């Protein structure tokens, strides 16, 4: 099982700075998701910035979330 999200900070360029429970800090790019289904609503920067850590993953209002394994595997170390 991959590490889980401990903290998340939205950045200006639709990326997320994520701290995982193993101490790693990684950057996840949300831009590829912004043209897909419900994720298009995250183009609203005010909504995008309301992301919070939740149960080892992340959550936006409206129960919009991403798989914690995707967040870990598809992000880059910083």
mmCIF file of the N, C-alpha and C atoms, coordinates in Angstrom:
data_MODEL
# 
_entry.id   MODEL 
# 
loop_
_atom_site.group_PDB 
_atom_site.id 
_atom_site.type_symbol 
_atom_site.label_atom_id 
_atom_site.label_alt_id 
_atom_site.label_comp_id 
_atom_site.label_asym_id 
_atom_site.label_entity_id 
_atom_site.label_seq_id 
_atom_site.pdbx_PDB_ins_code 
_atom_site.Cartn_x 
_atom_site.Cartn_y 
_atom_site.Cartn_z 
_atom_site.occupancy 
_atom_site.B_iso_or_equiv 
_atom_site.pdbx_formal_charge 
_atom_site.auth_seq_id 
_atom_site.auth_comp_id 
_atom_site.auth_asym_id 
_atom_site.auth_atom_id 
_atom_site.pdbx_PDB_model_num 
ATOM 1   N N  . UNK A 1 1  ? 0.841   -1.179 0.000   1.00 0.00 ? 1  UNK A N  1 
ATOM 2   C CA . UNK A 1 1  ? 0.000   0.000  0.000   1.00 0.00 ? 1  UNK A CA 1 
ATOM 3   C C  . UNK A 1 1  ? 0.891   1.250  0.000   1.00 0.00 ? 1  UNK A C  1 
ATOM 4   N N  . UNK A 1 2  ? 0.543   2.212  -0.812  1.00 0.00 ? 2  UNK A N  1 
ATOM 5   C CA . UNK A 1 2  ? 1.282   3.462  -0.897  1.00 0.00 ? 2  UNK A CA 1 
ATOM 6   C C  . UNK A 1 2  ? 0.991   4.341  0.316   1.00 0.00 ? 2  UNK A C  1 
ATOM 7   N N  . UNK A 1 3  ? 1.891   5.292  0.590   1.00 0.00 ? 3  UNK A N  1 
ATOM 8   C CA . UNK A 1 3  ? 1.645   6.247  1.672   1.00 0.00 ? 3  UNK A CA 1 
ATOM 9   C C  . UNK A 1 3  ? 0.352   7.022  1.426   1.00 0.00 ? 3  UNK A C  1 
ATOM 10  N N  . UNK A 1 4  ? -0.179  7.571  2.491   1.00 0.00 ? 4  UNK A N  1 
ATOM 11  C CA . UNK A 1 4  ? -1.430  8.324  2.423   1.00 0.00 ? 4  UNK A CA 1 
ATOM 12  C C  . UNK A 1 4  ? -1.179  9.805  2.686   1.00 0.00 ? 4  UNK A C  1 
ATOM 13  N N  . UNK A 1 5  ? -2.096  10.635 2.235   1.00 0.00 ? 5  UNK A N  1 
ATOM 14  C CA . UNK A 1 5  ? -1.981  12.083 2.349   1.00 0.00 ? 5  UNK A CA 1 
ATOM 15  C C  . UNK A 1 5  ? -2.114  12.509 3.811   1.00 0.00 ? 5  UNK A C  1 
ATOM 16  N N  . UNK A 1 6  ? -1.157  13.328 4.230   1.00 0.00 ? 6  UNK A N  1 
ATOM 17  C CA . UNK A 1 6  ? -1.201  13.911 5.568   1.00 0.00 ? 6  UNK A CA 1 
ATOM 18  C C  . UNK A 1 6  ? -1.631  15.376 5.489   1.00 0.00 ? 6  UNK A C  1 
ATOM 19  N N  . UNK A 1 7  ? -1.142  16.071 4.444   1.00 0.00 ? 7  UNK A N  1 
ATOM 20  C CA . UNK A 1 7  ? -1.472  17.475 4.259   1.00 0.00 ? 7  UNK A CA 1 
ATOM 21  C C  . UNK A 1 7  ? -1.446  17.806 2.769   1.00 0.00 ? 7  UNK A C  1 
ATOM 22  N N  . UNK A 1 8  ? -2.225  18.809 2.386   1.00 0.00 ? 8  UNK A N  1 
ATOM 23  C CA . UNK A 1 8  ? -2.262  19.239 0.988   1.00 0.00 ? 8  UNK A CA 1 
ATOM 24  C C  . UNK A 1 8  ? -2.345  20.757 0.937   1.00 0.00 ? 8  UNK A C  1 
ATOM 25  N N  . UNK A 1 9  ? -1.580  21.334 -0.001  1.00 0.00 ? 9  UNK A N  1 
ATOM 26  C CA . UNK A 1 9  ? -1.593  22.781 -0.201  1.00 0.00 ? 9  UNK A CA 1 
ATOM 27  C C  . UNK A 1 9  ? -1.791  23.063 -1.683  1.00 0.00 ? 9  UNK A C  1 
ATOM 28  N N  . UNK A 1 10 ? -2.879  23.755 -2.042  1.00 0.00 ? 10 UNK A N  1 
ATOM 29  C CA . UNK A 1 10 ? -3.083  24.101 -3.452  1.00 0.00 ? 10 UNK A CA 1 
ATOM 30  C C  . UNK A 1 10 ? -2.111  25.194 -3.883  1.00 0.00 ? 10 UNK A C  1 
ATOM 31  N N  . UNK A 1 11 ? -1.572  25.050 -5.082  1.00 0.00 ? 11 UNK A N  1 
ATOM 32  C CA . UNK A 1 11 ? -0.657  26.036 -5.646  1.00 0.00 ? 11 UNK A CA 1 
ATOM 33  C C  . UNK A 1 11 ? -1.378  26.812 -6.748  1.00 0.00 ? 11 UNK A C  1 
ATOM 34  N N  . UNK A 1 12 ? -0.775  27.897 -7.215  1.00 0.00 ? 12 UNK A N  1 
ATOM 35  C CA . UNK A 1 12 ? -1.402  28.783 -8.202  1.00 0.00 ? 12 UNK A CA 1 
ATOM 36  C C  . UNK A 1 12 ? -1.614  28.138 -9.568  1.00 0.00 ? 12 UNK A C  1 
ATOM 37  N N  . UNK A 1 13 ? -0.824  27.168 -9.928  1.00 0.00 ? 13 UNK A N  1 
ATOM 38  C CA . UNK A 1 13 ? -0.853  26.607 -11.277 1.00 0.00 ? 13 UNK A CA 1 
ATOM 39  C C  . UNK A 1 13 ? -1.609  25.280 -11.369 1.00 0.00 ? 13 UNK A C  1 
ATOM 40  N N  . UNK A 1 14 ? -2.638  25.123 -10.530 1.00 0.00 ? 14 UNK A N  1 
ATOM 41  C CA . UNK A 1 14 ? -3.438  23.895 -10.497 1.00 0.00 ? 14 UNK A CA 1 
ATOM 42  C C  . UNK A 1 14 ? -2.605  22.658 -10.185 1.00 0.00 ? 14 UNK A C  1 
ATOM 43  N N  . UNK A 1 15 ? -1.642  22.862 -9.304  1.00 0.00 ? 15 UNK A N  1 
ATOM 44  C CA . UNK A 1 15 ? -0.903  21.730 -8.758  1.00 0.00 ? 15 UNK A CA 1 
ATOM 45  C C  . UNK A 1 15 ? -1.166  21.697 -7.258  1.00 0.00 ? 15 UNK A C  1 
ATOM 46  N N  . UNK A 1 16 ? -0.901  20.545 -6.675  1.00 0.00 ? 16 UNK A N  1 
ATOM 47  C CA . UNK A 1 16 ? -1.079  20.357 -5.236  1.00 0.00 ? 16 UNK A CA 1 
ATOM 48  C C  . UNK A 1 16 ? 0.252   19.936 -4.636  1.00 0.00 ? 16 UNK A C  1 
ATOM 49  N N  . UNK A 1 17 ? 0.674   20.627 -3.607  1.00 0.00 ? 17 UNK A N  1 
ATOM 50  C CA . UNK A 1 17 ? 1.840   20.220 -2.841  1.00 0.00 ? 17 UNK A CA 1 
ATOM 51  C C  . UNK A 1 17 ? 1.329   19.312 -1.733  1.00 0.00 ? 17 UNK A C  1 
ATOM 52  N N  . UNK A 1 18 ? 1.705   18.046 -1.808  1.00 0.00 ? 18 UNK A N  1 
ATOM 53  C CA . UNK A 1 18 ? 1.157   17.038 -0.896  1.00 0.00 ? 18 UNK A CA 1 
ATOM 54  C C  . UNK A 1 18 ? 2.257   16.516 0.011   1.00 0.00 ? 18 UNK A C  1 
ATOM 55  N N  . UNK A 1 19 ? 1.951   16.451 1.307   1.00 0.00 ? 19 UNK A N  1 
ATOM 56  C CA . UNK A 1 19 ? 2.815   15.789 2.268   1.00 0.00 ? 19 UNK A CA 1 
ATOM 57  C C  . UNK A 1 19 ? 2.174   14.448 2.591   1.00 0.00 ? 19 UNK A C  1 
ATOM 58  N N  . UNK A 1 20 ? 2.958   13.397 2.421   1.00 0.00 ? 20 UNK A N  1 
ATOM 59  C CA . UNK A 1 20 ? 2.467   12.045 2.698   1.00 0.00 ? 20 UNK A CA 1 
ATOM 60  C C  . UNK A 1 20 ? 2.906   11.605 4.095   1.00 0.00 ? 20 UNK A C  1 
ATOM 61  N N  . UNK A 1 21 ? 2.240   10.580 4.611   1.00 0.00 ? 21 UNK A N  1 
ATOM 62  C CA . UNK A 1 21 ? 2.505   10.138 5.978   1.00 0.00 ? 21 UNK A CA 1 
ATOM 63  C C  . UNK A 1 21 ? 3.864   9.464  6.153   1.00 0.00 ? 21 UNK A C  1 
ATOM 64  N N  . UNK A 1 22 ? 4.614   9.295  5.081   1.00 0.00 ? 22 UNK A N  1 
ATOM 65  C CA . UNK A 1 22 ? 5.977   8.779  5.186   1.00 0.00 ? 22 UNK A CA 1 
ATOM 66  C C  . UNK A 1 22 ? 7.004   9.920  5.181   1.00 0.00 ? 22 UNK A C  1 
ATOM 67  N N  . UNK A 1 23 ? 6.504   11.177 5.182   1.00 0.00 ? 23 UNK A N  1 
ATOM 68  C CA . UNK A 1 23 ? 7.366   12.345 5.209   1.00 0.00 ? 23 UNK A CA 1 
ATOM 69  C C  . UNK A 1 23 ? 7.725   12.911 3.850   1.00 0.00 ? 23 UNK A C  1 
ATOM 70  N N  . UNK A 1 24 ? 7.358   12.218 2.777   1.00 0.00 ? 24 UNK A N  1 
ATOM 71  C CA . UNK A 1 24 ? 7.664   12.719 1.431   1.00 0.00 ? 24 UNK A CA 1 
ATOM 72  C C  . UNK A 1 24 ? 6.781   13.913 1.081   1.00 0.00 ? 24 UNK A C  1 
ATOM 73  N N  . UNK A 1 25 ? 7.369   14.837 0.322   1.00 0.00 ? 25 UNK A N  1 
ATOM 74  C CA . UNK A 1 25 ? 6.648   15.983 -0.225  1.00 0.00 ? 25 UNK A CA 1 
ATOM 75  C C  . UNK A 1 25 ? 6.660   15.807 -1.742  1.00 0.00 ? 25 UNK A C  1 
ATOM 76  N N  . UNK A 1 26 ? 5.466   15.839 -2.336  1.00 0.00 ? 26 UNK A N  1 
ATOM 77  C CA . UNK A 1 26 ? 5.370   15.624 -3.772  1.00 0.00 ? 26 UNK A CA 1 
ATOM 78  C C  . UNK A 1 26 ? 4.397   16.628 -4.374  1.00 0.00 ? 26 UNK A C  1 
ATOM 79  N N  . UNK A 1 27 ? 4.557   16.869 -5.673  1.00 0.00 ? 27 UNK A N  1 
ATOM 80  C CA . UNK A 1 27 ? 3.711   17.798 -6.407  1.00 0.00 ? 27 UNK A CA 1 
ATOM 81  C C  . UNK A 1 27 ? 2.847   17.013 -7.381  1.00 0.00 ? 27 UNK A C  1 
ATOM 82  N N  . UNK A 1 28 ? 1.540   17.224 -7.293  1.00 0.00 ? 28 UNK A N  1 
ATOM 83  C CA . UNK A 1 28 ? 0.587   16.544 -8.162  1.00 0.00 ? 28 UNK A CA 1 
ATOM 84  C C  . UNK A 1 28 ? -0.055  17.572 -9.084  1.00 0.00 ? 28 UNK A C  1 
ATOM 85  N N  . UNK A 1 29 ? -0.017  17.314 -10.386 1.00 0.00 ? 29 UNK A N  1 
ATOM 86  C CA . UNK A 1 29 ? -0.580  18.215 -11.395 1.00 0.00 ? 29 UNK A CA 1 
ATOM 87  C C  . UNK A 1 29 ? -2.029  17.838 -11.672 1.00 0.00 ? 29 UNK A C  1 
ATOM 88  N N  . UNK A 1 30 ? -2.948  18.730 -11.359 1.00 0.00 ? 30 UNK A N  1 
ATOM 89  C CA . UNK A 1 30 ? -4.378  18.482 -11.556 1.00 0.00 ? 30 UNK A CA 1 
ATOM 90  C C  . UNK A 1 30 ? -4.824  18.886 -12.960 1.00 0.00 ? 30 UNK A C  1 
ATOM 91  N N  . UNK A 1 31 ? -4.021  19.663 -13.689 1.00 0.00 ? 31 UNK A N  1 
ATOM 92  C CA . UNK A 1 31 ? -4.440  20.183 -14.999 1.00 0.00 ? 31 UNK A CA 1 
ATOM 93  C C  . UNK A 1 31 ? -4.970  19.118 -15.961 1.00 0.00 ? 31 UNK A C  1 
ATOM 94  N N  . UNK A 1 32 ? -4.370  17.930 -16.059 1.00 0.00 ? 32 UNK A N  1 
ATOM 95  C CA . UNK A 1 32 ? -4.914  16.928 -16.985 1.00 0.00 ? 32 UNK A CA 1 
ATOM 96  C C  . UNK A 1 32 ? -6.339  16.478 -16.649 1.00 0.00 ? 32 UNK A C  1 
ATOM 97  N N  . UNK A 1 33 ? -6.777  16.699 -15.429 1.00 0.00 ? 33 UNK A N  1 
ATOM 98  C CA . UNK A 1 33 ? -8.112  16.282 -15.003 1.00 0.00 ? 33 UNK A CA 1 
ATOM 99  C C  . UNK A 1 33 ? -9.173  17.354 -15.242 1.00 0.00 ? 33 UNK A C  1 
ATOM 100 N N  . UNK A 1 34 ? -8.744  18.584 -15.499 1.00 0.00 ? 34 UNK A N  1 
ATOM 101 C CA . UNK A 1 34 ? -9.681  19.707 -15.574 1.00 0.00 ? 34 UNK A CA 1 
ATOM 102 C C  . UNK A 1 34 ? -10.634 19.648 -16.756 1.00 0.00 ? 34 UNK A C  1 
ATOM 103 N N  . UNK A 1 35 ? -10.394 18.779 -17.698 1.00 0.00 ? 35 UNK A N  1 
ATOM 104 C CA . UNK A 1 35 ? -11.302 18.649 -18.846 1.00 0.00 ? 35 UNK A CA 1 
ATOM 105 C C  . UNK A 1 35 ? -12.151 17.385 -18.747 1.00 0.00 ? 35 UNK A C  1 
ATOM 106 N N  . UNK A 1 36 ? -12.120 16.725 -17.601 1.00 0.00 ? 36 UNK A N  1 
ATOM 107 C CA . UNK A 1 36 ? -12.812 15.448 -17.439 1.00 0.00 ? 36 UNK A CA 1 
ATOM 108 C C  . UNK A 1 36 ? -13.964 15.542 -16.442 1.00 0.00 ? 36 UNK A C  1 
ATOM 109 N N  . UNK A 1 37 ? -15.170 15.380 -16.934 1.00 0.00 ? 37 UNK A N  1 
ATOM 110 C CA . UNK A 1 37 ? -16.353 15.259 -16.080 1.00 0.00 ? 37 UNK A CA 1 
ATOM 111 C C  . UNK A 1 37 ? -16.455 16.289 -14.981 1.00 0.00 ? 37 UNK A C  1 
ATOM 112 N N  . UNK A 1 38 ? -16.687 15.810 -13.763 1.00 0.00 ? 38 UNK A N  1 
ATOM 113 C CA . UNK A 1 38 ? -16.887 16.692 -12.627 1.00 0.00 ? 38 UNK A CA 1 
ATOM 114 C C  . UNK A 1 38 ? -15.647 17.510 -12.278 1.00 0.00 ? 38 UNK A C  1 
ATOM 115 N N  . UNK A 1 39 ? -14.476 17.023 -12.671 1.00 0.00 ? 39 UNK A N  1 
ATOM 116 C CA . UNK A 1 39 ? -13.245 17.751 -12.360 1.00 0.00 ? 39 UNK A CA 1 
ATOM 117 C C  . UNK A 1 39 ? -13.182 19.099 -13.071 1.00 0.00 ? 39 UNK A C  1 
ATOM 118 N N  . UNK A 1 40 ? -13.965 19.294 -14.127 1.00 0.00 ? 40 UNK A N  1 
ATOM 119 C CA . UNK A 1 40 ? -13.987 20.580 -14.834 1.00 0.00 ? 40 UNK A CA 1 
ATOM 120 C C  . UNK A 1 40 ? -14.383 21.715 -13.894 1.00 0.00 ? 40 UNK A C  1 
ATOM 121 N N  . UNK A 1 41 ? -15.162 21.403 -12.869 1.00 0.00 ? 41 UNK A N  1 
ATOM 122 C CA . UNK A 1 41 ? -15.577 22.443 -11.910 1.00 0.00 ? 41 UNK A CA 1 
ATOM 123 C C  . UNK A 1 41 ? -14.383 23.016 -11.152 1.00 0.00 ? 41 UNK A C  1 
ATOM 124 N N  . UNK A 1 42 ? -13.263 22.282 -11.123 1.00 0.00 ? 42 UNK A N  1 
ATOM 125 C CA . UNK A 1 42 ? -12.078 22.760 -10.412 1.00 0.00 ? 42 UNK A CA 1 
ATOM 126 C C  . UNK A 1 42 ? -11.350 23.873 -11.168 1.00 0.00 ? 42 UNK A C  1 
ATOM 127 N N  . UNK A 1 43 ? -11.790 24.176 -12.391 1.00 0.00 ? 43 UNK A N  1 
ATOM 128 C CA . UNK A 1 43 ? -11.237 25.332 -13.105 1.00 0.00 ? 43 UNK A CA 1 
ATOM 129 C C  . UNK A 1 43 ? -11.537 26.614 -12.339 1.00 0.00 ? 43 UNK A C  1 
ATOM 130 N N  . UNK A 1 44 ? -12.591 26.571 -11.529 1.00 0.00 ? 44 UNK A N  1 
ATOM 131 C CA . UNK A 1 44 ? -12.899 27.686 -10.632 1.00 0.00 ? 44 UNK A CA 1 
ATOM 132 C C  . UNK A 1 44 ? -11.839 27.670 -9.523  1.00 0.00 ? 44 UNK A C  1 
ATOM 133 N N  . UNK A 1 45 ? -10.934 28.626 -9.573  1.00 0.00 ? 45 UNK A N  1 
ATOM 134 C CA . UNK A 1 45 ? -9.808  28.651 -8.645  1.00 0.00 ? 45 UNK A CA 1 
ATOM 135 C C  . UNK A 1 45 ? -10.258 28.703 -7.187  1.00 0.00 ? 45 UNK A C  1 
ATOM 136 N N  . UNK A 1 46 ? -11.367 29.379 -6.919  1.00 0.00 ? 46 UNK A N  1 
ATOM 137 C CA . UNK A 1 46 ? -11.869 29.429 -5.550  1.00 0.00 ? 46 UNK A CA 1 
ATOM 138 C C  . UNK A 1 46 ? -12.244 28.041 -5.053  1.00 0.00 ? 46 UNK A C  1 
ATOM 139 N N  . UNK A 1 47 ? -12.844 27.236 -5.896  1.00 0.00 ? 47 UNK A N  1 
ATOM 140 C CA . UNK A 1 47 ? -13.177 25.861 -5.525  1.00 0.00 ? 47 UNK A CA 1 
ATOM 141 C C  . UNK A 1 47 ? -11.911 25.017 -5.428  1.00 0.00 ? 47 UNK A C  1 
ATOM 142 N N  . UNK A 1 48 ? -11.021 25.149 -6.389  1.00 0.00 ? 48 UNK A N  1 
ATOM 143 C CA . UNK A 1 48 ? -9.783  24.371 -6.384  1.00 0.00 ? 48 UNK A CA 1 
ATOM 144 C C  . UNK A 1 48 ? -9.022  24.569 -5.076  1.00 0.00 ? 48 UNK A C  1 
ATOM 145 N N  . UNK A 1 49 ? -8.968  25.787 -4.589  1.00 0.00 ? 49 UNK A N  1 
ATOM 146 C CA . UNK A 1 49 ? -8.201  26.116 -3.391  1.00 0.00 ? 49 UNK A CA 1 
ATOM 147 C C  . UNK A 1 49 ? -8.850  25.600 -2.102  1.00 0.00 ? 49 UNK A C  1 
ATOM 148 N N  . UNK A 1 50 ? -10.035 25.066 -2.175  1.00 0.00 ? 50 UNK A N  1 
ATOM 149 C CA . UNK A 1 50 ? -10.729 24.564 -0.979  1.00 0.00 ? 50 UNK A CA 1 
ATOM 150 C C  . UNK A 1 50 ? -10.445 23.085 -0.701  1.00 0.00 ? 50 UNK A C  1 
ATOM 151 N N  . UNK A 1 51 ? -9.449  22.518 -1.335  1.00 0.00 ? 51 UNK A N  1 
ATOM 152 C CA . UNK A 1 51 ? -9.073  21.119 -1.139  1.00 0.00 ? 51 UNK A CA 1 
ATOM 153 C C  . UNK A 1 51 ? -8.572  20.912 0.291   1.00 0.00 ? 51 UNK A C  1 
ATOM 154 N N  . UNK A 1 52 ? -8.881  19.740 0.840   1.00 0.00 ? 52 UNK A N  1 
ATOM 155 C CA . UNK A 1 52 ? -8.449  19.384 2.195   1.00 0.00 ? 52 UNK A CA 1 
ATOM 156 C C  . UNK A 1 52 ? -8.041  17.923 2.224   1.00 0.00 ? 52 UNK A C  1 
ATOM 157 N N  . UNK A 1 53 ? -7.154  17.557 3.146   1.00 0.00 ? 53 UNK A N  1 
ATOM 158 C CA . UNK A 1 53 ? -6.865  16.134 3.330   1.00 0.00 ? 53 UNK A CA 1 
ATOM 159 C C  . UNK A 1 53 ? -8.089  15.455 3.948   1.00 0.00 ? 53 UNK A C  1 
ATOM 160 N N  . UNK A 1 54 ? -8.340  14.204 3.542   1.00 0.00 ? 54 UNK A N  1 
ATOM 161 C CA . UNK A 1 54 ? -9.505  13.484 4.059   1.00 0.00 ? 54 UNK A CA 1 
ATOM 162 C C  . UNK A 1 54 ? -9.270  11.979 3.949   1.00 0.00 ? 54 UNK A C  1 
ATOM 163 N N  . UNK A 1 55 ? -9.246  11.299 5.061   1.00 0.00 ? 55 UNK A N  1 
ATOM 164 C CA . UNK A 1 55 ? -9.112  9.833  5.103   1.00 0.00 ? 55 UNK A CA 1 
ATOM 165 C C  . UNK A 1 55 ? -7.955  9.301  4.257   1.00 0.00 ? 55 UNK A C  1 
ATOM 166 N N  . UNK A 1 56 ? -6.811  9.956  4.324   1.00 0.00 ? 56 UNK A N  1 
ATOM 167 C CA . UNK A 1 56 ? -5.639  9.500  3.585   1.00 0.00 ? 56 UNK A CA 1 
ATOM 168 C C  . UNK A 1 56 ? -5.590  9.948  2.141   1.00 0.00 ? 56 UNK A C  1 
ATOM 169 N N  . UNK A 1 57 ? -6.576  10.717 1.717   1.00 0.00 ? 57 UNK A N  1 
ATOM 170 C CA . UNK A 1 57 ? -6.620  11.231 0.354   1.00 0.00 ? 57 UNK A CA 1 
ATOM 171 C C  . UNK A 1 57 ? -6.887  12.729 0.430   1.00 0.00 ? 57 UNK A C  1 
ATOM 172 N N  . UNK A 1 58 ? -7.539  13.271 -0.599  1.00 0.00 ? 58 UNK A N  1 
ATOM 173 C CA . UNK A 1 58 ? -7.924  14.681 -0.610  1.00 0.00 ? 58 UNK A CA 1 
ATOM 174 C C  . UNK A 1 58 ? -9.391  14.777 -0.990  1.00 0.00 ? 58 UNK A C  1 
ATOM 175 N N  . UNK A 1 59 ? -9.995  15.914 -0.635  1.00 0.00 ? 59 UNK A N  1 
ATOM 176 C CA . UNK A 1 59 ? -11.415 16.092 -0.901  1.00 0.00 ? 59 UNK A CA 1 
ATOM 177 C C  . UNK A 1 59 ? -11.707 17.557 -1.155  1.00 0.00 ? 59 UNK A C  1 
ATOM 178 N N  . UNK A 1 60 ? -12.503 17.809 -2.199  1.00 0.00 ? 60 UNK A N  1 
ATOM 179 C CA . UNK A 1 60 ? -13.045 19.133 -2.462  1.00 0.00 ? 60 UNK A CA 1 
ATOM 180 C C  . UNK A 1 60 ? -14.524 19.129 -2.109  1.00 0.00 ? 60 UNK A C  1 
ATOM 181 N N  . UNK A 1 61 ? -15.116 20.309 -1.928  1.00 0.00 ? 61 UNK A N  1 
ATOM 182 C CA . UNK A 1 61 ? -16.564 20.361 -1.702  1.00 0.00 ? 61 UNK A CA 1 
ATOM 183 C C  . UNK A 1 61 ? -17.315 19.640 -2.819  1.00 0.00 ? 61 UNK A C  1 
ATOM 184 N N  . UNK A 1 62 ? -18.422 19.021 -2.475  1.00 0.00 ? 62 UNK A N  1 
ATOM 185 C CA . UNK A 1 62 ? -19.192 18.245 -3.432  1.00 0.00 ? 62 UNK A CA 1 
ATOM 186 C C  . UNK A 1 62 ? -18.716 16.807 -3.521  1.00 0.00 ? 62 UNK A C  1 
ATOM 187 N N  . UNK A 1 63 ? -17.904 16.389 -2.537  1.00 0.00 ? 63 UNK A N  1 
ATOM 188 C CA . UNK A 1 63 ? -17.378 15.016 -2.487  1.00 0.00 ? 63 UNK A CA 1 
ATOM 189 C C  . UNK A 1 63 ? -16.524 14.650 -3.703  1.00 0.00 ? 63 UNK A C  1 
ATOM 190 N N  . UNK A 1 64 ? -15.829 15.610 -4.248  1.00 0.00 ? 64 UNK A N  1 
ATOM 191 C CA . UNK A 1 64 ? -14.923 15.371 -5.372  1.00 0.00 ? 64 UNK A CA 1 
ATOM 192 C C  . UNK A 1 64 ? -13.559 14.991 -4.807  1.00 0.00 ? 64 UNK A C  1 
ATOM 193 N N  . UNK A 1 65 ? -13.072 13.806 -5.181  1.00 0.00 ? 65 UNK A N  1 
ATOM 194 C CA . UNK A 1 65 ? -11.818 13.327 -4.619  1.00 0.00 ? 65 UNK A CA 1 
ATOM 195 C C  . UNK A 1 65 ? -10.990 12.590 -5.661  1.00 0.00 ? 65 UNK A C  1 
ATOM 196 N N  . UNK A 1 66 ? -9.774  12.241 -5.263  1.00 0.00 ? 66 UNK A N  1 
ATOM 197 C CA . UNK A 1 66 ? -8.884  11.446 -6.107  1.00 0.00 ? 66 UNK A CA 1 
ATOM 198 C C  . UNK A 1 66 ? -8.348  10.292 -5.272  1.00 0.00 ? 66 UNK A C  1 
ATOM 199 N N  . UNK A 1 67 ? -8.056  9.205  -5.936  1.00 0.00 ? 67 UNK A N  1 
ATOM 200 C CA . UNK A 1 67 ? -7.519  8.018  -5.289  1.00 0.00 ? 67 UNK A CA 1 
ATOM 201 C C  . UNK A 1 67 ? -6.146  8.342  -4.674  1.00 0.00 ? 67 UNK A C  1 
ATOM 202 N N  . UNK A 1 68 ? -5.925  7.958  -3.412  1.00 0.00 ? 68 UNK A N  1 
ATOM 203 C CA . UNK A 1 68 ? -4.629  8.248  -2.804  1.00 0.00 ? 68 UNK A CA 1 
ATOM 204 C C  . UNK A 1 68 ? -3.464  7.574  -3.519  1.00 0.00 ? 68 UNK A C  1 
ATOM 205 N N  . UNK A 1 69 ? -3.688  6.408  -4.122  1.00 0.00 ? 69 UNK A N  1 
ATOM 206 C CA . UNK A 1 69 ? -2.616  5.756  -4.880  1.00 0.00 ? 69 UNK A CA 1 
ATOM 207 C C  . UNK A 1 69 ? -2.258  6.563  -6.121  1.00 0.00 ? 69 UNK A C  1 
ATOM 208 N N  . UNK A 1 70 ? -3.253  7.117  -6.795  1.00 0.00 ? 70 UNK A N  1 
ATOM 209 C CA . UNK A 1 70 ? -3.006  7.980  -7.955  1.00 0.00 ? 70 UNK A CA 1 
ATOM 210 C C  . UNK A 1 70 ? -2.211  9.206  -7.537  1.00 0.00 ? 70 UNK A C  1 
ATOM 211 N N  . UNK A 1 71 ? -2.606  9.810  -6.427  1.00 0.00 ? 71 UNK A N  1 
ATOM 212 C CA . UNK A 1 71 ? -1.896  10.995 -5.942  1.00 0.00 ? 71 UNK A CA 1 
ATOM 213 C C  . UNK A 1 71 ? -0.428  10.694 -5.691  1.00 0.00 ? 71 UNK A C  1 
ATOM 214 N N  . UNK A 1 72 ? -0.133  9.539  -5.115  1.00 0.00 ? 72 UNK A N  1 
ATOM 215 C CA . UNK A 1 72 ? 1.247   9.198  -4.795  1.00 0.00 ? 72 UNK A CA 1 
ATOM 216 C C  . UNK A 1 72 ? 2.025   8.810  -6.049  1.00 0.00 ? 72 UNK A C  1 
ATOM 217 N N  . UNK A 1 73 ? 1.457   7.939  -6.843  1.00 0.00 ? 73 UNK A N  1 
ATOM 218 C CA . UNK A 1 73 ? 2.178   7.394  -8.002  1.00 0.00 ? 73 UNK A CA 1 
ATOM 219 C C  . UNK A 1 73 ? 2.361   8.400  -9.132  1.00 0.00 ? 73 UNK A C  1 
ATOM 220 N N  . UNK A 1 74 ? 1.419   9.322  -9.291  1.00 0.00 ? 74 UNK A N  1 
ATOM 221 C CA . UNK A 1 74 ? 1.478   10.270 -10.405 1.00 0.00 ? 74 UNK A CA 1 
ATOM 222 C C  . UNK A 1 74 ? 2.010   11.646 -10.010 1.00 0.00 ? 74 UNK A C  1 
ATOM 223 N N  . UNK A 1 75 ? 2.607   11.749 -8.846  1.00 0.00 ? 75 UNK A N  1 
ATOM 224 C CA . UNK A 1 75 ? 3.192   13.012 -8.426  1.00 0.00 ? 75 UNK A CA 1 
ATOM 225 C C  . UNK A 1 75 ? 4.715   12.906 -8.467  1.00 0.00 ? 75 UNK A C  1 
ATOM 226 N N  . UNK A 1 76 ? 5.361   14.069 -8.420  1.00 0.00 ? 76 UNK A N  1 
ATOM 227 C CA . UNK A 1 76 ? 6.817   14.109 -8.483  1.00 0.00 ? 76 UNK A CA 1 
ATOM 228 C C  . UNK A 1 76 ? 7.376   14.659 -7.174  1.00 0.00 ? 76 UNK A C  1 
ATOM 229 N N  . UNK A 1 77 ? 8.505   14.117 -6.759  1.00 0.00 ? 77 UNK A N  1 
ATOM 230 C CA . UNK A 1 77 ? 9.148   14.582 -5.527  1.00 0.00 ? 77 UNK A CA 1 
ATOM 231 C C  . UNK A 1 77 ? 9.626   16.014 -5.682  1.00 0.00 ? 77 UNK A C  1 
ATOM 232 N N  . UNK A 1 78 ? 9.515   16.758 -4.590  1.00 0.00 ? 78 UNK A N  1 
ATOM 233 C CA . UNK A 1 78 ? 10.046  18.129 -4.557  1.00 0.00 ? 78 UNK A CA 1 
ATOM 234 C C  . UNK A 1 78 ? 11.062  18.253 -3.441  1.00 0.00 ? 78 UNK A C  1 
# 
